[in-house]
């Protein structure tokens, strides 16, 4: 069957010398044992179940997803408002303050800790000239979320309308601490410079 220089098929062969390099098994039979690192296994993993990832390896992915879902805030609210706030947001963008107030009333009653809805209600009331009614909504928004940049900006603008420049400057300082030169901080600074 075979010649002395060619082994027969049924003869014992060292697969590493006969098979091309890409067809060899990934962990040769005579490989010296590797030292174990961090509790891992040495040797061949072919056919073994996949290793589980720890929660710490999944944390960056989870944080990236949450950051993408958060979205930045616009001057009159959210860039992608929740469905419940979208009609009120549209009314605000159209300058229909009373319609926005009508749409926001049931939302702030149902969700008294919704900082975005409270901020939008304060904004609509302030723009409608109802300054005394706007103040408690900004306060409630900041109780719900003390770092709410929109509420800090709009409350600062309300303070200016009420003649309380020191309180508006305090809100500007908070915004500077929170976000440096973000849009809300710059708009309040411009309002202070213009008054």
SULWO-V819605 format. One record per residue. RES is the residue in three letters. PSI is psi in degrees with one decimal (NA if undefined). Layout:
BEGIN
res->[RES;RES]
psi->[PSI;PSI]
END
This chain:
BEGIN
res->[UNK;UNK;UNK;UNK;UNK;UNK;UNK;UNK;UNK;UNK;UNK;UNK;UNK;UNK;UNK;UNK;UNK;UNK;UNK;UNK;UNK;UNK;UNK;UNK;UNK;UNK;UNK;UNK;UNK;UNK;UNK;UNK;UNK;UNK;UNK;UNK;UNK;UNK;UNK;UNK;UNK;UNK;UNK;UNK;UNK;UNK;UNK;UNK;UNK;UNK;UNK;UNK;UNK;UNK;UNK;UNK;UNK;UNK;UNK;UNK;UNK;UNK;UNK;UNK;UNK;UNK;UNK;UNK;UNK;UNK;UNK;UNK;UNK;UNK;UNK;UNK;UNK;UNK;UNK;UNK;UNK;UNK;UNK;UNK;UNK;UNK;UNK;UNK;UNK;UNK;UNK;UNK;UNK;UNK;UNK;UNK;UNK;UNK;UNK;UNK;UNK;UNK;UNK;UNK;UNK;UNK;UNK;UNK;UNK;UNK;UNK;UNK;UNK;UNK;UNK;UNK;UNK;UNK;UNK;UNK;UNK;UNK;UNK;UNK;UNK;UNK;UNK;UNK;UNK;UNK;UNK;UNK;UNK;UNK;UNK;UNK;UNK;UNK;UNK;UNK;UNK;UNK;UNK;UNK;UNK;UNK;UNK;UNK;UNK;UNK;UNK;UNK;UNK;UNK;UNK;UNK;UNK;UNK;UNK;UNK;UNK;UNK;UNK;UNK;UNK;UNK;UNK;UNK;UNK;UNK;UNK;UNK;UNK;UNK;UNK;UNK;UNK;UNK;UNK;UNK;UNK;UNK;UNK;UNK;UNK;UNK;UNK;UNK;UNK;UNK;UNK;UNK;UNK;UNK;UNK]
psi->[-57.9;159.9;172.2;-27.4;-18.0;123.9;151.1;161.8;-39.3;0.7;153.1;123.9;149.2;106.8;-22.0;-24.3;-22.5;-44.2;146.8;157.6;-40.5;-17.8;-3.2;150.1;140.7;-18.3;94.7;152.3;-32.0;24.8;136.4;146.9;140.7;146.1;144.6;136.7;132.0;38.0;4.8;167.4;150.9;163.0;-164.2;139.6;3.9;131.0;-11.0;152.4;152.2;148.2;142.9;142.5;143.5;165.1;-31.1;-28.8;-21.3;-15.0;-47.2;-37.7;-44.0;-41.2;-38.1;-39.8;-44.1;-40.5;-38.6;-34.1;-24.3;-47.6;145.9;156.7;146.0;177.3;-37.6;17.4;-134.2;150.4;-41.6;82.5;150.4;156.7;-35.3;-27.6;-12.8;-45.7;-39.6;-39.8;-42.9;-40.6;-40.0;-44.6;-28.1;-2.8;14.0;80.8;-43.1;-37.2;-41.0;-42.0;-43.8;-41.4;-32.2;-25.6;-53.4;-28.6;-47.2;-25.8;-38.6;-31.3;75.7;-5.6;14.5;97.7;-36.8;-45.9;-41.4;-41.6;-44.8;-37.2;-44.9;-41.2;-48.6;-43.0;-41.4;-44.7;-28.9;-1.7;8.8;66.3;-42.8;-32.4;-25.2;-38.0;-47.6;-28.9;-39.4;-41.3;-42.9;-39.5;-41.1;-24.6;-39.7;-37.7;93.3;-15.7;16.4;105.9;-41.1;-43.3;-38.6;-42.6;-52.7;-36.8;-38.6;-40.8;-37.2;-43.3;-40.8;-43.0;-31.0;-1.5;16.0;77.4;-37.8;-41.6;-37.5;-39.6;-33.7;-40.4;-37.9;-41.8;-40.5;-42.8;-39.5;-41.6;-39.7;-45.5;8.9;-102.1;43.4;168.5;-43.3;-41.8;-44.1;-37.9;-39.0;-38.8;-40.6;-39.5;-39.3;-41.0;-32.3;-8.4;NA]
END
